[in-house]
Structures are given as structure tokens and as C-alpha cells.
Amino acid sequence: MFDVIIVGSGPAGLTASIYTTRANLKTLIIAGAVWGGQLQLTTLVENYPGFPDGIQGPELMTLMRKQAERFKPEIVEDNVSSIDFSSRPFKVSVGTKTFEGKSVIIATGADSKKIGVPGEKEFAGRGVSYCATCDGAFFKEKDVVVIGGGDTAMEEALFLTHFAKTVTIIHRRDEFKASKIMLDRAKANPKIKFIVNTEVKEVIGDQKVTGVKLFNNKENKENELTIGGVFVAIGHVPNSAVFKGIDVDEQGYVKVHDHYLTNVEGVFVAGDVHDRHYRQAVTAAGYGSSAALEAERWLSSQR
Amino acid sequence: MDFTDQNFKTEVLESKEPVIVDFWAPWCGPCRIVSPVIDELATEYKGKVKVGKLNVDDNPQTQQTYGIMSIPSVLFFKNGEPVKTMIGAQGKENYKKEIEEVL
């Protein structure tokens, strides 16, 4: 029996673990089949305090994990298959194994959203990518597009300029969610072009991606762009589907009732799985510590 | 083991047992997650399946032959032919399930 079962191993989950283990709570981290969360897909992180020259995302996660492991949580490297919140202790199933926990912290984060157009799935890994840092090097001297208007899109576009001949950012509006510094950097880069008020309707190709069909939603005009790569950066979907019985909003974000508590007593939430506003590594870590402190407080009130 | 452009023919294409090749690069974050899993699979399937890695930076020829445009990519070879491709970092159980299917 565990005092706390933490589901997730990004900044939120690992920070929560540092707090619960240091409070002498018996802690299990269900890290997921692929641990470390979205930072594993990034390059230089410049806005996480404590690293004056910035730090590579995967490196930051390795350090966080090392720090968490120092206080000896148990770690399972697989995905949760189901959780029974209807009785206590909560029962968390991972494949054929079941773990019991007095409390649960949901910190499963979010995954890249798909565009959902014809050709996207067919050409995944053959020109369609969700991770510029993983795949950028395969697009040397090619013309590529980045779909999206947020910080991730700008970051991916800037990264791709190291390899690609040209990078075109395609955004369905003419206003950007990206921060000013990132947008300015992208605009200042001679390799980056912008196409606004435009949606991608289809990814086309034969063996590999050869182009995209575009639709300008202001002028109601369609056209085609010949390119060799499509990088998708249109945002994220919270990983909340497995938590039956936990209230989520219409987009799947876990609803917070009171201080990181969900609608089920003893079940707390931290990080991007509930945070639609900030979605930063540092806020996720902050939520992780808050949820852990709340879990600790709640557990001691149960004794 | 490490596969290269040089040994790919003898070690992979002419191998009697099925071969699993993890296409990776040192700069790829998710590849670092998969790498220890591949090591474990190599031990667990010793004698039944040959499991190894190919650094795409050092071995561009093989990378291009198989049109690898996303890493990590794990390819399964049987009798010299690629029979399955798994793109992106996945969990150990997922890889095991696919190996059992190929065997």
C-alpha cells in the first residue's frame, strides 16, 4: 500500500515525488511507457530558473529524475491501464499489476494535437513530424512548413532553420499566441516566412511528403504548396481519458475544485493535464509541489 | 550491438535470426529513453532475435535506404526484408508485443 501514487513523470510528477518522499510518504511513480513528458522533445530551455545559460530539455528531465530518485520512490515504467476511484484505497492497474494507494496525484501532462486532415497519419514519419528536434536533421536543404502560432511553433521553426532551406509558418489566424520575444526572433530570421489566415487541408505525397493543400479562410481561396516536410505544432491535448470518474472540462482538462483537489477526495492534480493557461515547465513543477503538499495535508487529516 | 553502413548487409540483411534495428542519434531526446529499453530487449531475446542500434549521423547510407525521417524508428527485419516499423519512442511492453508477433 502506497501513501501516494503519482501518475506521470514530467516536471509536475517528479517535483511532487520529491516533496512526498521527503515528507516520508511511501510513494509510487507510474512514469508511463515513455517517461519525462514534453520536455524530452525540446531543445534549449531558457526560462527554467537556476540555469543561467539555459539547459537542454532532456538534460533537465534527467536531472529532475536523478533528484527524485535520491529519495527512493518506487518507479514503474509503463502506462496506467485503469484506475478504480470508487472504493478506497484507490486501485491503479498497470497491465496485469495492481497497486493500492491512499491518495493519487494526476500529473499525466498533455500530448501534441494532430491536425486531423487526410494524409497526416499516412505520412507520419515520412515527412510529417511532431518533434522538430528529433527529426529536423532529416530535412537538410528542404523547404518545410510549421503549422501553428504559439511558442512551440516559433521554437520549432527557429530550430529547423539550422537544417531546412526555408521554413514557412502556417497559421490559421493573423494574430499569434506566441510570446513577443519568440515571434520577433522568428520574424527576424531570413529563412522564415509566414502565411497567415490559412489552414492546411491535406498533406500530399507519394513515398514521402511532397506538399500541402492550403485554404485561405479570409479570401476563401485554395492553393497548393510544394514542400518536403510538415511539422505540427498546434497545441496539446490533456492526457485525462484514463481517469474515469474524475471531472474534466469540455476539452479534457481535469477540473480543480479546491487547491489542486479534484472532484474525488484524495485525488489531486498537477501540471498540464489541468493547466490550460500557462503550460510551462516551471509552473508544472510548482503545481507538482502544491499538489504534493495538499496530499500530505489531506493524508495527515485522515489519521 | 552497433550496426553500421559497413556491417549492415552481413549483420542484418544476411542474418539467420530476425533483427531489430533502433535508428537513433545522440541529439535526439526520445532516443535516449528508448536506448536502455533496446539494451534490455537485446539481453532478453538473446539467441532468438538480434537487437542493435544504428547511429544515423554516422551511417547516412542505411538511413537513406530505409527512408528514415523520424527518430527513434525501430525496424524489424526478417530474411533481409523490413517487415515492421515503429516510429517514435514507445514502451518496452509495446516493443515486446511486436517482437512476439514477428517471431
Interface residues (C-beta under 8 A of the other chain):
Chain A: G32 A33 V34 W35 G36 L39 Q40 L41 T42 Q56 G57 P58 T62 E77 D78 N79 G95 A124 G125 R126 G127 S129 C131 T133 C134 D135 A137 F138 F139 Q207 K208 G229
Chain B: A25 W27 C28 G29 P30 C31 R32 I33 V56 D57 Q63 G67 I68 M69 S70 I71 P72 S73 T85 I87 G88 A89 Q90 G91 K92 E93 N94
